[in-house]
Amino acid sequence: MKTRLIIFLLLAYFAKTHSQDITISGYVKSESEEFLPYVSAYVDDKHSTITNEDGKFILNLPVKYLYDTLRFQSLGYHITHYVIKDTLTKGVIIKMQKKYMDISTINKIDKKIKIKPVGIIKKAMDLVHLNYTDYPVYLDCFYRSTVKKNGKYIRLNEAICQILYNSYSDKFRKKHFEKSFYDFSHSDLSTAYSAVSLYDNFTNTEDKCKLLQKRVSDNFNNRKISHFIPGGPLNLTSSDRVKYPMYFLHKLNNYNYVRSLDYLGDEPIYVISFRPKVKSREASFAGKIYIHAESFAFIKFEYFQVYNWNQFYPEFKVTIDYIKRGDKWCLSHILKEEKIVAEVHKPEHYKDTLSLKHELFVSNVIAEGVEKFRDNKNIIENKISSVLYKYNLPEDKEYWNKFNKITPSKLEEKIKSELKLNH
């Protein structure tokens, strides 16, 4: 009887152990001890995360991955490998080594493909249908946005959601796209005083976003904002420059370009810097485009506004990252930062300076069994920053803890303090 009891307890222990997740947390640094932001950390296509702006990461994995390899990948660095069981120390430090482009590699690539920068961009656009999904997928996403008014945090929105994301092969046809839908019944404005940018906020009418969990600051009603602000997970996907290239470099000859080379792991990457030739409404951006030198896939965009032609449009800068999952490149991370200076004259005259930060991280891409959402419950269609306040979803702390998301930065406590959050 005693032997049976021991066997039973051992079986129960192992069953519990193998049903639990393991959590890896720490920081990614360069050889010079700099913290590295937005480094991809992944085991396979289904389990990944990225470091935050402070170089910190947290990754939750089933215990069966204990002896697998965790990889860290970032532009300009060697891919770094660690056995997962060796990274379980809390606050583990991951060191990444800079990879330098040697002259022989540069000469080899230059001889192989003698294309000017604008030709590289055009070729990458022509090959989108091969490099990206030409079928609908589900994106499992984490979304976070913060709003500062006159230097002080007044809002924090976080959401876990699933986005039905349609094919990259769809050509731009007006009937398939829509200007963002804004429902002011859920806005904190009495009038539609808009800060919508001409260059964003187009999305495919077939793309849908289903809200699974949300966390919002509890002071929505007592923090008035003089501007209506676009926002929300689905709205942010309009910044996907591969899927929505219109208004962005749509007249390539209006820009000057400089080409250089870098590495993504061991794979060479074209880095194309661009800037307007002259001040023009048709050339308003400057930044960098990163294109895979072999496949001609866009893997990263970094850009900002050089000229702002309308006082109601926000100043903004955007970073978009893609990651290869299987044989296709997929959306991985979007970061959009905006600044709006709003002047209100009635009923009293004052100015607000609003600083906005919107972030979307794709933790998993599902390509099988994809179909339209069967019900409209918690489907996000409205695209204003306060959209999450209208959904009455109880917070599931266990769900939040297990979901791979971007770790809050060092600003988290400052944000919580200024917002007086309860959670």
C-alpha positions as CSV (number, residue, x, y, z in Angstrom):
1,M,0.0,0.0,0.0
2,K,2.8,2.3,0.9
3,T,4.6,1.5,-2.4
4,R,1.5,2.3,-4.4
5,L,1.1,5.6,-2.6
6,I,4.7,6.6,-3.4
7,I,4.2,5.7,-7.1
8,F,1.0,7.7,-7.2
9,L,2.7,10.8,-5.7
10,L,5.6,10.5,-8.1
11,L,3.3,10.2,-11.1
12,A,1.3,13.2,-9.9
13,Y,4.5,15.2,-9.5
14,F,5.8,14.4,-13.0
15,A,2.4,15.1,-14.5
16,K,2.3,18.5,-12.8
17,T,5.9,19.3,-13.8
18,H,5.3,18.5,-17.5
19,S,2.1,20.6,-17.6
20,Q,3.8,23.7,-16.4
21,D,5.5,26.4,-18.5
22,I,9.0,27.6,-18.0
23,T,9.8,31.3,-18.0
24,I,13.0,32.8,-19.4
25,S,13.8,36.4,-18.5
26,G,16.8,38.7,-18.9
27,Y,18.6,41.3,-20.9
28,V,20.3,41.3,-24.3
29,K,23.6,43.3,-24.5
30,S,26.2,44.1,-27.1
31,E,29.9,43.4,-26.5
32,S,30.2,47.1,-25.4
33,E,27.6,46.5,-22.7
34,E,24.9,48.4,-24.5
35,F,21.3,47.1,-24.0
36,L,19.9,46.1,-27.4
37,P,16.3,47.0,-28.1
38,Y,13.9,45.0,-30.3
39,V,16.0,41.9,-30.6
40,S,14.0,38.8,-31.8
41,A,14.2,35.9,-29.4
42,Y,12.6,32.6,-30.6
43,V,12.6,28.9,-30.4
44,D,10.4,28.1,-33.4
45,D,7.7,29.8,-35.5
46,K,5.2,29.5,-32.6
47,H,7.2,30.7,-29.6
48,S,8.9,34.1,-29.9
49,T,9.2,37.5,-28.3
50,I,11.3,40.6,-28.7
51,T,13.3,42.8,-26.2
52,N,11.8,46.1,-25.2
53,E,13.5,49.5,-25.5
54,D,15.6,48.6,-22.5
55,G,16.9,45.3,-23.9
56,K,14.7,43.3,-21.5
57,F,12.7,40.2,-22.5
58,I,10.4,37.5,-21.1
59,L,9.6,34.3,-22.9
60,N,7.1,31.7,-21.7
61,L,7.5,28.1,-23.1
62,P,6.1,24.7,-22.5
63,V,8.5,22.6,-20.4
64,K,9.1,20.2,-23.3
65,Y,11.4,22.9,-24.8
66,L,13.8,22.7,-21.9
67,Y,16.6,21.2,-24.0
68,D,15.9,23.1,-27.2
69,T,17.8,26.1,-28.5
70,L,16.8,29.7,-28.0
71,R,18.0,32.0,-30.7
72,F,18.6,35.8,-30.6
73,Q,18.6,37.7,-33.9
74,S,19.2,41.4,-34.7
75,L,20.4,43.4,-37.7
76,G,24.2,43.8,-37.6
77,Y,24.8,41.0,-35.1
78,H,25.7,37.3,-35.3
79,I,22.7,35.0,-34.4
80,T,23.3,33.9,-30.8
81,H,22.3,30.4,-29.6
82,Y,21.6,29.3,-26.0
83,V,20.3,25.9,-24.7
84,I,17.2,26.9,-22.8
85,K,18.1,25.0,-19.6
86,D,21.2,27.2,-19.4
87,T,19.1,30.5,-19.5
88,L,16.7,29.8,-16.6
89,T,18.6,32.0,-14.2
90,K,16.5,35.1,-13.5
91,G,18.0,38.2,-15.1
92,V,20.2,36.2,-17.5
93,I,22.5,38.4,-19.6
94,I,22.6,37.5,-23.3
95,K,25.7,38.8,-25.1
96,M,25.5,39.4,-28.9
97,Q,28.6,39.9,-31.1
98,K,28.7,42.5,-33.8
99,K,29.1,41.2,-37.3
100,Y,31.2,43.3,-39.7
101,M,30.9,43.3,-43.5
102,D,34.1,42.3,-45.1
103,I,35.3,43.8,-48.4
104,S,35.3,40.5,-50.2
105,T,31.5,40.0,-49.5
106,I,30.8,43.6,-50.6
107,N,32.6,43.1,-53.9
108,K,31.0,39.7,-54.4
109,I,27.4,41.1,-54.0
110,D,28.2,44.2,-56.1
111,K,29.5,42.1,-58.9
112,K,26.5,39.7,-58.7
113,I,23.8,42.4,-58.8
114,K,24.6,45.8,-60.3
115,I,21.3,47.5,-59.5
116,K,20.9,51.1,-58.3
117,P,19.0,51.6,-55.0
118,V,15.7,52.5,-56.7
119,G,16.0,49.4,-58.8
120,I,16.4,47.3,-55.7
121,I,13.3,48.8,-54.2
122,K,11.3,48.2,-57.4
123,K,12.5,44.5,-57.6
124,A,11.5,44.0,-53.9
125,M,8.0,45.3,-54.7
126,D,7.7,43.0,-57.7
127,L,8.6,40.0,-55.6
128,V,6.1,40.7,-52.7
129,H,3.8,37.9,-53.9
130,L,6.7,35.4,-53.5
131,N,8.2,36.6,-50.3
132,Y,5.0,37.2,-48.2
133,T,1.9,35.2,-47.5
134,D,-0.5,35.1,-50.5
135,Y,-3.2,33.6,-48.3
136,P,-5.0,34.8,-45.2
137,V,-3.5,34.1,-41.7
138,Y,-4.3,34.7,-38.1
139,L,-1.8,37.0,-36.2
140,D,-1.7,36.5,-32.4
141,C,-0.8,40.0,-31.2
142,F,0.0,42.1,-28.2
143,Y,-0.8,45.8,-28.4
144,R,0.2,48.6,-26.2
145,S,-0.4,52.4,-26.5
146,T,0.4,55.3,-24.2
147,V,-0.6,58.9,-24.3
148,K,1.2,61.8,-22.7
149,K,-0.4,65.2,-22.4
150,N,2.0,68.1,-21.9
151,G,4.7,65.7,-20.7
152,K,2.6,63.7,-18.3
153,Y,1.2,60.2,-18.9
154,I,-2.6,60.2,-19.0
155,R,-3.4,56.9,-20.7
156,L,-2.3,53.3,-21.0
157,N,-4.0,50.7,-23.2
158,E,-3.0,47.1,-23.6
159,A,-4.7,44.3,-25.5
160,I,-4.2,40.7,-26.5
161,C,-5.9,40.1,-29.8
162,Q,-6.1,38.0,-32.9
163,I,-6.1,39.6,-36.3
164,L,-7.4,38.0,-39.5
165,Y,-4.8,39.3,-41.9
166,N,-5.4,38.8,-45.6
167,S,-3.0,38.2,-48.5
168,Y,-0.1,40.5,-49.3
169,S,-0.8,39.8,-53.0
170,D,-4.0,41.9,-53.1
171,K,-3.5,44.8,-55.3
172,F,-4.8,48.2,-54.2
173,R,-8.4,48.4,-55.3
174,K,-10.6,51.1,-53.8
175,K,-13.5,48.7,-53.2
176,H,-11.3,46.4,-51.1
177,F,-9.9,49.2,-48.9
178,E,-11.4,51.8,-46.6
179,K,-10.5,54.9,-44.8
180,S,-10.5,54.2,-41.1
181,F,-13.9,54.0,-39.5
182,Y,-14.2,56.4,-36.5
183,D,-17.2,56.1,-34.2
184,F,-17.3,59.3,-32.1
185,S,-19.8,57.8,-29.6
186,H,-16.8,56.2,-28.0
187,S,-14.5,59.2,-28.2
188,D,-13.9,61.7,-25.5
189,L,-14.6,64.5,-27.9
190,S,-17.8,66.4,-28.4
191,T,-16.7,67.4,-31.9
192,A,-14.8,65.5,-34.5
193,Y,-11.6,67.5,-34.3
194,S,-9.4,65.1,-36.2
195,A,-5.7,64.4,-36.3
196,V,-5.8,61.8,-39.0
197,S,-2.7,61.5,-41.2
198,L,-3.1,61.3,-44.9
199,Y,-0.4,58.6,-45.1
200,D,-1.9,56.0,-42.8
201,N,-5.3,54.5,-41.7
202,F,-6.1,52.6,-44.8
203,T,-6.8,48.9,-44.1
204,N,-8.2,46.0,-46.1
205,T,-12.0,45.7,-45.5
206,E,-11.6,42.0,-45.1
207,D,-9.1,42.3,-42.2
208,K,-10.7,42.0,-38.8
209,C,-9.4,42.1,-35.2
210,K,-10.9,40.1,-32.4
211,L,-10.2,41.3,-28.8
212,L,-9.2,38.5,-26.4
213,Q,-8.0,40.5,-23.4
214,K,-7.6,44.2,-22.5
215,R,-6.1,46.3,-19.7
216,V,-6.7,50.1,-19.7
217,S,-6.1,52.9,-17.3
218,D,-9.1,53.7,-15.2
219,N,-9.1,57.5,-15.6
220,F,-10.6,57.7,-19.1
221,N,-13.6,59.9,-18.1
222,N,-11.6,62.5,-16.2
223,R,-8.8,63.0,-18.7
224,K,-10.1,65.1,-21.6
225,I,-8.1,65.3,-24.8
226,S,-8.6,68.1,-27.3
227,H,-7.8,65.9,-30.3
228,F,-9.4,62.7,-31.6
229,I,-6.6,60.2,-31.9
230,P,-6.4,57.3,-34.3
231,G,-5.3,54.1,-32.6
232,G,-6.0,50.5,-31.8
233,P,-4.4,47.2,-33.0
234,L,-6.1,47.1,-36.4
235,N,-5.4,50.7,-37.2
236,L,-1.7,50.2,-36.5
237,T,-1.5,47.5,-39.2
238,S,-2.1,50.2,-41.8
239,S,1.6,51.1,-41.2
240,D,2.6,47.8,-42.8
241,R,4.4,49.3,-45.8
242,V,4.7,46.0,-47.7
243,K,1.0,45.5,-47.6
244,Y,0.0,49.2,-48.0
245,P,2.7,50.9,-50.0
246,M,0.4,53.8,-51.3
247,Y,1.5,57.3,-50.2
248,F,4.9,55.9,-49.1
249,L,7.7,56.4,-51.7
250,H,4.9,56.3,-54.3
251,K,7.1,58.5,-56.5
252,L,10.5,57.0,-56.1
253,N,12.3,59.5,-58.4
254,N,11.6,62.3,-55.9
255,Y,14.1,60.9,-53.5
256,N,17.9,60.6,-53.2
257,Y,19.3,57.2,-52.1
258,V,22.4,55.8,-50.6
259,R,23.0,52.1,-50.6
260,S,25.1,50.2,-48.0
261,L,25.3,46.6,-46.7
262,D,24.7,44.9,-43.4
263,Y,24.0,41.5,-42.0
264,L,21.0,39.7,-40.5
265,G,22.8,36.8,-38.9
266,D,25.0,35.5,-41.8
267,E,22.7,36.8,-44.6
268,P,23.7,40.1,-46.4
269,I,21.1,42.9,-46.3
270,Y,20.8,46.0,-48.5
271,V,20.4,49.1,-46.4
272,I,18.9,51.9,-48.5
273,S,18.8,55.4,-46.9
274,F,16.5,57.8,-48.6
275,R,15.7,61.5,-48.3
276,P,13.7,64.0,-50.5
277,K,15.5,65.7,-53.3
278,V,13.5,68.9,-52.8
279,K,10.7,70.0,-50.4
280,S,7.6,68.5,-52.0
281,R,4.2,67.2,-51.0
282,E,5.0,64.1,-52.9
283,A,8.2,63.4,-51.0
284,S,7.7,63.9,-47.2
285,F,9.8,61.1,-45.6
286,A,13.3,60.2,-44.8
287,G,14.7,57.0,-43.4
288,K,16.0,53.5,-44.2
289,I,14.7,50.4,-46.0
290,Y,16.3,47.0,-45.3
291,I,16.1,44.5,-48.1
292,H,17.4,40.9,-48.1
293,A,20.2,40.7,-50.7
294,E,19.3,37.2,-52.0
295,S,15.4,37.1,-51.9
296,F,14.8,40.9,-52.2
297,A,12.3,40.7,-49.3
298,F,11.7,43.9,-47.3
299,I,12.7,43.0,-43.8
300,K,12.6,46.4,-42.0
301,F,11.5,50.0,-42.5
302,E,12.5,53.0,-40.4
303,Y,11.2,56.4,-41.5
304,F,10.0,59.8,-40.2
305,Q,8.3,62.9,-41.6
306,V,10.6,65.6,-42.9
307,Y,7.8,67.9,-44.0
308,N,4.3,68.2,-42.5
309,W,1.9,70.0,-44.8
310,N,-1.1,70.2,-42.5
311,Q,-1.2,71.5,-39.0
312,F,-3.8,68.9,-38.1
313,Y,-1.6,66.0,-39.2
314,P,0.7,64.6,-36.4
315,E,4.4,64.4,-36.7
316,F,5.4,60.8,-36.5
317,K,8.2,58.2,-36.9
318,V,7.6,54.5,-37.6
319,T,9.6,51.3,-37.4
320,I,8.3,48.1,-39.0
321,D,10.0,44.7,-38.6
322,Y,9.4,41.4,-40.4
323,I,10.6,37.9,-39.5
324,K,10.8,34.8,-41.6
325,R,8.5,32.0,-40.6
326,G,9.0,28.9,-42.7
327,D,9.5,30.1,-46.3
328,K,7.5,33.4,-45.9
329,W,8.3,36.7,-44.3
330,C,5.6,37.9,-41.9
331,L,4.9,41.0,-39.9
332,S,6.7,40.9,-36.5
333,H,6.6,44.4,-34.9
334,I,5.3,47.9,-35.5
335,L,6.3,50.9,-33.4
336,K,4.7,54.3,-34.2
337,E,5.5,57.4,-32.3
338,E,3.5,60.6,-32.9
339,K,3.4,64.2,-31.6
340,I,0.4,66.5,-32.0
341,V,0.3,70.1,-31.0
342,A,-3.4,71.0,-30.6
343,E,-4.6,74.6,-30.3
344,V,-8.2,75.0,-29.1
345,H,-9.9,78.4,-29.2
346,K,-13.4,77.7,-27.8
347,P,-14.8,77.8,-25.2
348,E,-11.3,78.8,-23.8
349,H,-8.0,79.2,-25.6
350,Y,-5.2,76.7,-24.7
351,K,-2.7,74.3,-26.3
352,D,-2.1,70.6,-25.7
353,T,1.0,68.8,-26.7
354,L,0.2,65.1,-27.1
355,S,2.9,62.4,-27.3
356,L,1.6,59.1,-28.5
357,K,3.3,55.7,-28.7
358,H,1.6,52.7,-30.3
359,E,3.2,49.2,-30.5
360,L,2.1,45.9,-32.0
361,F,4.0,42.7,-31.5
362,V,3.1,39.5,-33.4
363,S,3.9,36.4,-31.3
364,N,2.5,33.8,-33.6
365,V,1.3,33.4,-37.2
366,I,-1.3,30.7,-37.9
367,A,-1.7,29.6,-41.5
368,E,-3.9,26.6,-41.1
369,G,-7.7,26.5,-40.6
370,V,-8.0,30.2,-41.2
371,E,-11.6,31.5,-41.8
372,K,-13.7,34.5,-41.1
373,F,-14.6,35.0,-37.4
374,R,-17.9,33.2,-36.8
375,D,-19.3,35.8,-34.5
376,N,-19.0,39.6,-34.2
377,K,-18.4,39.5,-30.4
378,N,-15.5,41.8,-29.4
379,I,-14.6,42.5,-33.0
380,I,-12.6,45.8,-33.1
381,E,-13.6,47.9,-36.1
382,N,-13.5,51.4,-34.7
383,K,-10.0,52.9,-35.0
384,I,-9.6,55.5,-32.3
385,S,-7.2,55.2,-29.5
386,S,-9.9,55.0,-26.8
387,V,-11.6,52.1,-28.6
388,L,-10.6,49.5,-25.9
389,Y,-12.7,51.3,-23.3
390,K,-16.0,50.2,-24.8
391,Y,-15.3,46.5,-24.3
392,N,-16.3,45.0,-21.0
393,L,-13.8,42.1,-20.7
394,P,-12.8,40.8,-17.2
395,E,-9.0,40.7,-16.8
396,D,-7.6,37.1,-16.8
397,K,-4.2,37.5,-15.0
398,E,-3.1,33.9,-15.8
399,Y,-3.8,34.5,-19.5
400,W,-1.8,37.7,-19.4
401,N,1.1,36.0,-17.6
402,K,1.4,33.1,-20.1
403,F,1.0,35.2,-23.3
404,N,4.3,36.2,-24.9
405,K,4.3,40.0,-25.0
406,I,6.7,43.0,-25.0
407,T,8.0,43.4,-21.5
408,P,7.2,46.9,-20.0
409,S,10.1,49.3,-20.0
410,K,11.6,51.1,-17.0
411,L,8.9,53.7,-17.6
412,E,6.2,51.2,-16.4
413,E,6.3,52.4,-12.7
414,K,6.3,56.1,-13.8
415,I,3.3,55.4,-16.0
416,K,1.5,53.6,-13.3
417,S,2.3,56.3,-10.7
418,E,1.1,59.1,-13.0
419,L,-2.1,57.2,-14.0
420,K,-2.7,55.8,-10.5
421,L,-3.4,52.4,-11.9
422,N,-5.0,49.7,-9.7
423,H,-3.3,46.8,-11.5
